[in-house]
């Protein structure tokens, strides 16, 4: 379910470090109960992955494919999605 901004406060831009981010995931796939931070994912294929209780913090998702991906109870903080297939 999509949650809309009903507070009346403007949505802030993500707080992503200006220093170079580490490229790619540390593993080949996303794992349940994992915490991922300060990464740049570009042209990654996360298609058909399944994971629960995953946190993404300060991640740049650029042209990432997430077709048929199911992340249950996912938390995304200070991240940006650009031209991604969700």
Secondary structure, DSSP 4 states (H G I P E B T S, - for coil): -PPP--SSPPPPPP---SSPPEES-SSSS--TT-EEEEEEEES-B-TT-EEES-EEEEEEEES-B-TT-EEET-EEES-EEES-B-
